[in-house]
Amino acid sequence: MMTEIDEFNQYQKSSKTGKQHNVLPIWGNEQTMNLNPLILANIQGSSYFKVHLFKLKTYHEVVDEIYYQVKHLEPWERGSRKTSGQTGMCGGVRGVGAGGIVSTAFCLLYKLYTLRLTRKQVNGLLQHTDSPYIRALGFMYIRYTQPPADLFDWYVDYFEDEEEVDPRAGGGASTTIGALVRQMLVKLDWFSTLFPRIPVPIQKQIEQK
């Protein structure tokens, strides 16, 4: 027979926002994944996303593509913003429009979003052993799509993670996964774009933890 304490604990578990469930909530704008409109437009207009990534139908296929293709975590390919508005050879890979050539990393991040990852799949990214970029895109997926109140719980176990990753296009900014996730919690800036804003009360709670 259940005691009042047991009933209360069960209620607490069931009232958490799907914490124990495999289906993840999507926070914010479900159409845009909370991405900058310019970045999103360049992703959706790029031949890499429309043609090549369209052929990838499964989580494992996309993870393999990240392993082979992602070399940095910026939204734009290095130097491509200077060629904004030009056409020709430089537009052949991922499309040059306003902004520049959108990066492979952000195309694949959005591709993951179109698959509507489960909790198990996201954890699979975070704990992947083959490439720090697979892990980093998992943390970015969380930062863009998960409720701000849940971010700390997603990230806290990785604060001391020592695996190295270089997020900058062209290299030269090597850091650890631990430092990367701490930065994602306290800074909105991500190279030339912004992460979704965290409400002030939640941000204060995060900073106090």
C-alpha positions in Angstrom: 0.0 0.0 0.0 1.3 3.4 -1.0 2.1 5.9 1.8 1.4 9.6 1.4 5.2 10.1 0.9 5.2 7.5 -1.9 2.3 9.3 -3.6 4.0 12.6 -3.2 7.2 11.3 -4.7 5.3 9.7 -7.6 3.5 13.0 -8.2 6.8 14.9 -8.2 8.2 12.5 -10.8 5.2 12.7 -13.1 5.0 16.5 -12.8 8.5 17.1 -14.1 8.4 18.2 -17.7 8.9 14.9 -19.4 12.3 14.4 -17.6 12.1 10.7 -17.5 10.4 10.3 -20.9 12.2 9.7 -24.1 10.2 12.3 -26.0 11.9 15.7 -25.6 9.9 19.0 -25.4 10.8 21.7 -28.0 11.1 25.1 -26.4 10.6 28.3 -28.2 9.9 28.6 -31.9 9.3 25.1 -33.3 9.5 26.4 -36.9 12.9 28.0 -36.7 14.6 26.0 -33.9 15.3 29.4 -32.4 18.0 30.0 -35.0 18.9 33.4 -36.4 16.6 34.0 -39.4 19.6 34.7 -41.7 21.3 31.5 -40.7 18.2 29.5 -41.1 17.4 30.9 -44.5 20.9 30.1 -45.7 20.6 26.5 -44.3 17.3 25.9 -46.0 18.5 27.4 -49.3 21.8 25.5 -49.4 22.3 22.7 -51.8 24.2 20.8 -49.1 21.1 20.7 -46.9 18.5 20.4 -49.7 20.2 17.8 -51.7 22.9 15.9 -49.7 21.4 16.0 -46.2 17.9 15.3 -47.6 19.2 11.8 -48.5 20.1 11.1 -44.9 17.1 9.6 -43.2 18.4 8.2 -39.9 20.1 9.4 -36.7 23.1 7.2 -37.3 23.6 8.4 -40.9 23.6 12.0 -39.7 26.0 11.2 -36.8 28.4 9.6 -39.4 28.1 12.8 -41.5 29.1 14.9 -38.5 32.1 12.6 -37.8 33.4 13.0 -41.4 32.5 16.6 -42.2 32.4 18.9 -39.1 35.7 20.6 -38.4 34.4 23.7 -36.4 31.2 25.0 -34.7 30.8 28.5 -36.2 27.7 29.4 -38.2 29.6 30.5 -41.2 32.5 29.0 -43.2 35.7 30.8 -42.7 36.1 33.9 -44.9 32.8 33.4 -46.6 31.0 36.4 -45.3 33.4 38.6 -47.3 32.0 37.0 -50.5 28.4 37.8 -49.5 26.2 38.5 -52.5 28.7 37.0 -55.0 27.8 34.0 -57.2 29.9 31.5 -59.0 32.2 28.8 -57.7 32.0 29.9 -54.1 28.3 29.3 -54.1 28.5 25.8 -55.2 28.9 24.0 -51.9 26.4 25.4 -49.5 25.0 28.5 -51.2 26.2 32.1 -50.8 23.5 34.5 -49.9 23.2 37.3 -47.5 25.6 36.3 -44.7 28.0 34.0 -46.4 28.3 30.2 -46.8 26.5 28.6 -43.9 28.6 26.1 -42.1 28.4 22.3 -42.3 28.0 22.2 -38.5 24.9 24.4 -38.5 23.4 22.5 -41.5 23.8 19.3 -39.6 22.5 20.8 -36.4 19.3 21.8 -38.2 19.2 18.3 -39.8 19.3 16.8 -36.4 16.4 19.0 -35.4 14.3 17.8 -38.4 14.7 14.3 -36.9 13.2 15.4 -33.6 15.7 13.6 -31.5 14.7 11.6 -28.5 16.3 11.9 -25.0 18.2 8.7 -25.7 19.6 10.0 -29.0 20.7 13.3 -27.5 22.4 11.5 -24.7 24.0 9.4 -27.4 25.5 12.5 -28.9 26.7 13.9 -25.6 28.5 10.6 -24.7 29.9 9.8 -28.2 33.5 8.6 -28.2 34.3 9.1 -31.9 34.5 12.9 -32.2 34.2 15.9 -29.9 32.2 17.7 -32.6 29.5 15.1 -32.4 29.3 15.8 -28.7 29.5 19.6 -29.2 26.6 19.5 -31.6 24.6 17.6 -29.0 25.2 20.4 -26.5 24.3 23.0 -29.1 21.1 21.1 -29.9 20.1 21.2 -26.2 21.0 24.9 -26.0 18.8 25.8 -28.9 15.8 23.5 -28.3 15.4 22.7 -24.6 13.6 24.7 -21.9 16.0 27.1 -20.1 15.1 25.7 -16.7 16.4 22.3 -17.9 19.8 23.4 -19.2 21.7 23.2 -16.0 20.7 19.6 -15.4 21.6 18.6 -18.9 25.1 20.2 -18.7 26.2 19.8 -15.0 27.7 16.4 -15.4 30.0 17.6 -18.1 31.4 20.7 -16.4 34.8 19.0 -15.7 34.9 17.1 -19.1 38.5 17.4 -20.3 38.1 16.3 -24.0 39.4 19.0 -26.3 37.5 20.6 -29.1 38.2 23.6 -31.3 35.0 25.5 -32.2 36.7 28.2 -34.4 36.7 28.0 -38.2 40.4 27.7 -39.1 41.3 26.6 -35.6 43.3 28.3 -32.9 40.7 28.4 -30.2 41.0 25.0 -28.6 39.1 24.5 -25.4 37.6 21.6 -23.4 34.0 20.3 -23.6 33.6 21.4 -19.9 34.6 25.0 -20.7 32.4 24.9 -23.7 29.2 23.9 -21.9 29.8 26.4 -19.1 30.2 29.1 -21.7 26.9 28.0 -23.3 25.1 28.5 -19.9 26.4 32.0 -19.1 27.1 33.7 -22.5 24.5 34.4 -25.3 27.2 35.1 -27.9 28.3 32.3 -30.1 30.7 33.6 -32.7 28.6 35.8 -35.0 25.2 34.7 -33.7 23.3 34.3 -30.4 21.9 31.5 -28.4 18.3 31.8 -27.2 18.0 34.2 -24.3 17.6 32.6 -20.9 15.0 34.4 -18.7 16.7 36.5 -15.9 15.4 34.5 -12.9 16.6 31.2 -14.4 20.0 32.8 -15.3 20.4 33.9 -11.7 19.6 30.4 -10.5 22.2 29.0 -12.9 24.9 31.5 -11.7 24.2 30.7 -8.1 24.6 26.9 -8.5 
